[in-house]
Amino acid sequence: MTEVVHPLDGWYSLHDFRAIDWNAWKSLTAQERARAEDELYTLLGKYQSTEDQKQGSTAFYSVVGQKADFVFMHLRETLEELNELETEFNKTMFAQVTIPTYSYVSVVELGAYMAKPGTDPMQDPDVVARLKPILPKAGHICFYPMNKKREGNDNWYMLPAEDRRNFMRGHGMIGRNYAGKVKQIIGGSIGLDDWEWGVTLFADDALQFKKIVHEMRFDETSARFGEFGDFYVGNLLNQEKMASMLKL
């Protein structure tokens, strides 16, 4: 058995993707639509209050294409809190005109090599800030799930631990070249969802998503071991933009 290196774990994460049933939305009376929007904006206010208290964070984005219309990305201390957020939203009138299209559950994760030898990483403010981040309000979001390959000589889990560390350090150097352009949140999901990781990127220039993913595909870590699921990309939403989207 090869050496198991456990990552550092932070807040739990839920990506909740929804489509709007426009026929159902149009069938509501003006009063019902106003109530539905008020309930949604009240929830957005609660999410912001939680974020202000540094007890979690929420990102709210539209989704371009037919996979969904919008996504909530929630970070919270426990799985129970994520469940409560889902249930609270599902009880609203607005939720009754939405259709769940996809979800993803993970835990914000950092490689163990980020910890300084002989120290408790959870006492390092920089490490804690990365494990329990306030999600950026950048102009655009990109989410995708991924696995590490387990085929023949390209079996990630059969590599010696030091080889895995070296691969990830080299892979991380590419990401550092996009510092200030792309913010990356890695969610570990082994045992929690269908893929092994969920990757969320934030940027003010959506073209940076294409550039960083394209460049990383040529890195040996991705070229040999990376397997990718569907990509979801979208634009920042707030109350004003959501009201414009819902206006008939």
Secondary structure, DSSP 8 states (H G I E B T S, - for coil): -------EEEEEEEEEEEEE-HHHHHHS-HHHHHHHHHHHHHHHHHHHHHHHTTSEEEEEEE--SSS-SEEEEEEESSHHHHHHHHHHHHTSTGGGGEEEEEEEEEEEEE-GGGS-TTS-GGG-HHHHHHHS------SEEEEEEEEE-EETTEEGGGS-HHHHHHHHHHHHHHHHTTTTT-EEEEEE-TTTSSSSEEEEEEESSTHHHHHHHHHHHTSHHHHHHEEE---EEEEB--HHHHHHHH--
